[in-house]
Amino acid sequence: MILPIVAYGDPILKKRASEISKSTPKLDETILNMYESMYGAHGVGLAAPQVGLSIRLFLVDTSPFADDEEYSVEEQEKLKDFKRTFINAKIIEETGVEWSFNEGCLSIPNVREEVLRKPVIKVEYLDENFNTHTETFDGLIARVIQHEYDHIEGILFTDKVSTLKKRLLKGKLSNISKGKTSVDYRMRFPNMSKKRS
Protein backbone atom coordinates (compact mmCIF):
# COMPACT_ATOMS: atom_id res chain seq x y z
CA MET A 1 0.00 0.00 0.00
CA ILE A 2 1.39 3.39 -0.98
CA LEU A 3 1.55 5.70 2.03
CA PRO A 4 1.48 9.51 1.75
CA ILE A 5 4.85 11.19 2.26
CA VAL A 6 4.86 13.64 5.17
CA ALA A 7 5.80 17.15 4.02
CA TYR A 8 8.21 19.65 5.52
CA GLY A 9 6.73 21.41 8.54
CA ASP A 10 5.29 18.29 10.20
CA PRO A 11 6.73 18.02 13.76
CA ILE A 12 7.42 14.27 13.28
CA LEU A 13 10.26 15.16 10.89
CA LYS A 14 12.06 17.08 13.67
CA LYS A 15 11.70 14.38 16.32
CA ARG A 16 14.30 11.73 17.21
CA ALA A 17 12.65 8.38 16.39
CA SER A 18 12.25 5.49 18.85
CA GLU A 19 14.04 2.13 18.76
CA ILE A 20 12.21 -0.85 17.28
CA SER A 21 11.82 -4.25 18.91
CA LYS A 22 10.81 -7.57 17.39
CA SER A 23 7.38 -7.02 18.92
CA THR A 24 6.79 -3.74 17.02
CA PRO A 25 3.35 -4.29 15.48
CA LYS A 26 3.01 -4.90 11.72
CA LEU A 27 6.72 -4.25 11.07
CA ASP A 28 6.90 -6.52 7.99
CA GLU A 29 3.85 -4.81 6.51
CA THR A 30 5.31 -1.37 7.29
CA ILE A 31 8.56 -2.26 5.50
CA LEU A 32 6.68 -3.51 2.42
CA ASN A 33 4.49 -0.39 2.36
CA MET A 34 7.54 1.83 2.70
CA TYR A 35 9.30 0.16 -0.26
CA GLU A 36 6.14 0.55 -2.33
CA SER A 37 5.84 4.21 -1.29
CA MET A 38 9.52 4.91 -2.01
CA TYR A 39 9.32 3.38 -5.51
CA GLY A 40 6.02 5.14 -6.16
CA ALA A 41 7.71 8.47 -5.43
CA HIS A 42 10.90 7.56 -7.40
CA GLY A 43 13.04 7.82 -4.27
CA VAL A 44 16.36 6.14 -3.46
CA GLY A 45 15.75 6.19 0.28
CA LEU A 46 12.87 6.56 2.71
CA ALA A 47 12.75 6.84 6.50
CA ALA A 48 9.79 5.89 8.69
CA PRO A 49 9.19 9.48 9.95
CA GLN A 50 8.54 10.42 6.31
CA VAL A 51 5.44 8.21 6.37
CA GLY A 52 4.36 9.43 9.80
CA LEU A 53 6.02 6.75 11.97
CA SER A 54 8.52 7.88 14.59
CA ILE A 55 10.53 4.62 14.58
CA ARG A 56 14.19 3.95 13.74
CA LEU A 57 13.67 2.37 10.34
CA PHE A 58 14.84 3.42 6.89
CA LEU A 59 15.32 1.84 3.47
CA VAL A 60 17.85 2.48 0.74
CA ASP A 61 17.85 1.34 -2.89
CA THR A 62 20.47 3.14 -4.98
CA SER A 63 19.73 1.30 -8.25
CA PRO A 64 18.27 4.44 -9.96
CA PHE A 65 21.77 6.01 -9.74
CA ALA A 66 23.33 3.04 -11.59
CA ASP A 67 22.43 4.45 -15.03
CA ASP A 68 24.24 7.73 -14.36
CA GLU A 69 27.31 7.88 -16.57
CA GLU A 70 28.88 10.35 -14.15
CA TYR A 71 29.99 7.32 -12.08
CA SER A 72 32.63 4.71 -12.90
CA VAL A 73 31.53 1.26 -14.13
CA GLU A 74 32.63 -0.17 -10.77
CA GLU A 75 30.57 2.42 -8.85
CA GLN A 76 27.56 1.81 -11.17
CA GLU A 77 27.73 -1.92 -10.38
CA LYS A 78 27.78 -1.21 -6.64
CA LEU A 79 24.84 1.21 -6.91
CA LYS A 80 22.82 -1.20 -9.09
CA ASP A 81 22.88 -3.96 -6.49
CA PHE A 82 22.48 -1.96 -3.30
CA LYS A 83 19.13 -2.46 -1.57
CA ARG A 84 18.98 -2.55 2.20
CA THR A 85 16.61 -2.22 5.16
CA PHE A 86 18.11 -0.54 8.26
CA ILE A 87 16.57 -1.02 11.70
CA ASN A 88 17.94 0.78 14.80
CA ALA A 89 20.96 1.94 12.79
CA LYS A 90 23.88 3.70 14.49
CA ILE A 91 26.58 5.48 12.54
CA ILE A 92 29.67 4.58 14.58
CA GLU A 93 32.23 6.45 12.51
CA GLU A 94 32.39 9.03 9.69
CA THR A 95 35.78 9.56 8.06
CA GLY A 96 37.49 11.30 5.13
CA VAL A 97 37.37 14.79 3.67
CA GLU A 98 33.85 16.22 3.41
CA TRP A 99 32.46 16.37 -0.14
CA SER A 100 29.56 18.30 -1.55
CA PHE A 101 26.58 16.77 -3.37
CA ASN A 102 23.27 18.19 -4.54
CA GLU A 103 20.67 16.54 -2.28
CA GLY A 104 16.90 16.45 -2.44
CA CYS A 105 14.21 14.87 -0.27
CA LEU A 106 10.75 13.41 -0.88
CA SER A 107 9.44 15.42 2.11
CA ILE A 108 10.83 18.65 0.62
CA PRO A 109 9.83 18.41 -3.07
CA ASN A 110 11.41 20.61 -5.75
CA VAL A 111 14.19 21.82 -3.43
CA ARG A 112 17.78 20.72 -3.96
CA GLU A 113 20.88 22.04 -2.19
CA GLU A 114 24.58 21.26 -1.91
CA VAL A 115 25.28 19.39 1.35
CA LEU A 116 28.69 18.48 2.78
CA ARG A 117 29.14 14.97 4.20
CA LYS A 118 32.05 12.67 5.02
CA PRO A 119 32.65 10.03 2.30
CA VAL A 120 33.13 6.90 4.47
CA ILE A 121 30.86 5.64 7.26
CA LYS A 122 30.75 2.63 9.54
CA VAL A 123 27.21 1.57 10.48
CA GLU A 124 25.82 -0.92 12.95
CA TYR A 125 22.24 -1.99 12.18
CA LEU A 126 19.67 -4.77 12.18
CA ASP A 127 18.18 -6.07 8.95
CA GLU A 128 14.48 -6.97 8.51
CA ASN A 129 15.17 -10.40 10.11
CA PHE A 130 16.79 -8.72 13.13
CA ASN A 131 20.27 -9.98 12.24
CA THR A 132 23.02 -7.60 13.38
CA HIS A 133 25.48 -6.14 10.85
CA THR A 134 28.45 -3.80 11.12
CA GLU A 135 29.50 -2.52 7.71
CA THR A 136 31.53 0.23 6.11
CA PHE A 137 30.05 2.15 3.16
CA ASP A 138 31.48 4.85 0.95
CA GLY A 139 30.62 7.29 -1.82
CA LEU A 140 27.03 7.77 -2.88
CA ILE A 141 25.75 4.79 -0.88
CA ALA A 142 27.23 6.30 2.31
CA ARG A 143 25.62 9.64 1.48
CA VAL A 144 22.12 8.17 0.98
CA ILE A 145 22.48 6.27 4.28
CA GLN A 146 23.61 9.46 6.07
CA HIS A 147 20.64 11.38 4.64
CA GLU A 148 18.15 8.71 5.79
CA TYR A 149 19.90 8.29 9.15
CA ASP A 150 19.48 12.04 9.72
CA HIS A 151 15.71 11.54 9.30
CA ILE A 152 15.54 9.14 12.26
CA GLU A 153 17.57 11.68 14.25
CA GLY A 154 15.07 14.45 13.42
CA ILE A 155 17.46 16.24 11.03
CA LEU A 156 16.61 17.40 7.48
CA PHE A 157 19.14 18.17 4.75
CA THR A 158 17.99 21.81 4.82
CA ASP A 159 19.30 21.99 8.42
CA LYS A 160 22.79 21.44 7.02
CA VAL A 161 22.90 24.40 4.62
CA SER A 162 24.28 27.87 5.42
CA THR A 163 22.24 30.47 7.32
CA LEU A 164 21.96 32.53 4.13
CA LYS A 165 20.64 29.53 2.15
CA LYS A 166 18.14 28.81 4.96
CA ARG A 167 16.85 32.38 4.72
CA LEU A 168 16.54 32.10 0.93
CA LEU A 169 14.64 28.81 1.26
CA LYS A 170 12.24 30.02 3.96
CA GLY A 171 9.41 31.02 1.58
CA LYS A 172 9.68 27.82 -0.47
CA LEU A 173 9.64 25.65 2.66
CA SER A 174 6.65 27.52 4.06
CA ASN A 175 4.78 26.94 0.77
CA ILE A 176 5.61 23.21 0.86
CA SER A 177 4.17 22.91 4.39
CA LYS A 178 0.95 24.54 3.07
CA GLY A 179 0.70 22.18 0.09
CA LYS A 180 1.69 24.86 -2.43
CA THR A 181 3.95 22.59 -4.47
CA SER A 182 3.60 20.24 -7.40
CA VAL A 183 4.35 16.53 -6.92
CA ASP A 184 3.38 13.31 -8.70
CA TYR A 185 3.11 11.25 -5.51
CA ARG A 186 0.80 11.32 -2.48
CA MET A 187 1.75 13.75 0.27
CA ARG A 188 0.40 14.86 3.63
CA PHE A 189 0.84 18.59 4.26
CA PRO A 190 0.82 19.81 7.89
CA ASN A 191 -0.35 23.40 7.27
CA MET A 192 -2.63 22.92 4.30
CA SER A 193 -5.70 25.12 4.47
CA LYS A 194 -8.86 23.02 4.66
CA LYS A 195 -10.57 25.37 2.18
CA ARG A 196 -8.36 24.38 -0.75
CA SER A 197 -10.08 22.05 -3.17
N, C-alpha and C positions, 0 to 999 in steps of 0.2 A: 504494500500500500504506500503510495506516495504521500509523504507528510509535507505540510507547508513549512517553508524555511522562515525562521524568525528574523525579522528585520532589525537593523541598527536602531537603538533607542530602547529596546526591551531590556529590563533590568537583569534578566537571566543571562544575558551575554556578558555582564560585568561581574558575575558571581563565580567564586571558586567552586567547582563541581565536587560532588561527594563520591567517595570510593564505592565500588561495586562489589557485591559478594555473589557467591554462586546462587544464593536464594533471591537475588533481585528478580522481581516478577517479569515474565515475558521478555527476558533478555534476548533470546534467539530471534523472536519475532521483531524486536526493536532493531537488531542488527540488520535483518533482512530488509525491513522498511527503510532503514537509513541508506543502505546500498541502492535501493530502488530510487529513493529521493535524490541521492547524489548523482546517479546516472541521468535521472530525469531533468536535472538542472545543469547537466554537463560539467559537473565539478570533478576535481581530482582528490578532494578530501572533504570530510564532513564530520563535525563534532556534535555530540548529543545536545549541548545547549542550543545549537542552531535549529533543532527541531523541538525545542521547549523542554528538554530533559536535563536537569542539572546533575548529571552523572559523568564519571570519568571514563568516557568511551569516545573513541574517534576512529574513522576509517580513512585509508589512503589507497588510491589506485592511480598510479602515475602513467598508465598506458596512453592516455591522450597526448602526452608530451613526446612519445616515442617516434612520431612522424615528423618532428621538428628537425629540419636539417641543420639547425644551429648547433646541435649536439653531435659528438663523435659517434661512430657506429657502435662502439663499446657502451657508451652512455645510453644510446637509444635502446640497446638490448636490455640493459638493466631496468630502464624506465618501463619498457614494454611488459616485463614480467613481474612488476612490483605491485602486489595487492595485499594489504594487511589490515587486520583488525587489532586495535590497541585498547586494552582494558587496564585501568589503574596505572597508566604509563608514568615513568619518572625519568626525566632527562638527568643523567648522572654527571655528564661532562659535555662541554661545548668547547671545541678547540679550533685553532687556525686563525687566519686573518679575515676579519669581517668582509663580506662581499655584498654588493647591492643587486637587487632583483626587483622587477616590477610586479608587485603582488596585487591580487584582487581577492574578493571574498563573496560567497553567495549571499551572506547577510547584508552586504554593503554593495548592491549592484551598481554597475557603471562607474565605479570609482577604482582607480588603480594608482598606486604610489610606489616609489622606490623605497625598499626596506633593507636595512643592513642586518645580516645574520652571520654567525660563525659557520664555516663550511662542513665541520665534522662534529657529529654528536654520538654519544653513547647512551642508549636507552634501555631501561629495564621495564618490561611490560608482561601482561598476560594476554594470550590469544583467546579466541572465542571458546576454546575448550579448557580454559583456565590453566594452560601450561605456561610456565615462566620462561621468559627469554631475556637475555642481555645481548644486545647487538650494537654494532657501530655502523652508522650510515653517513654518507657524504653527498655533496653536490645538491642537485635538485630534490632528491628523495629526502635528504636531511631537512631541507628548507620546508617542504610540504609538511613533514612531521612537526617541525618547530611551530609552524603556523597553526596547525590543528591542536597541538599541545597548549599553545597560548589560549585557545578557546576554553579548554577545561580549567585554565587558571584565571579566567575572567578577563583576558587581555585580547584586544583587537589589533589588527595590523595598523590601524589609524592611530593607535596609542604610541606607536613607535616612530612616527614622523616628526619633523621639527615643529616647534611652536608656530612658526609662520605658516607652514603647510596646514596645520590644524585649524588655524584661523581662516585660511582660504577655503577649507573644506566644510566649515561650519554650516553654511547655507544648504549645501548639497546633502549633508548628513541629516539635517533637520527635515528636508523634503522627503528623504528616504523613510524616516520614521513615520511620516504622515501618509505614506503610500504614493507620493508624487514621484514615481519612477516607472520605467518601463521594463518589464521582465517577461520571459516566456516560461516561467515556472511559478508554482504556487508559493505565495508568501503570506506571512502574518505580520501586519504592521501595528506597532504599539500605539501610535498616536493618530491613527486614521480617523477622520471625522465620520461619524455615523451617517451624516447626510449625503455623503458621496454615493452616487449610484454605481 
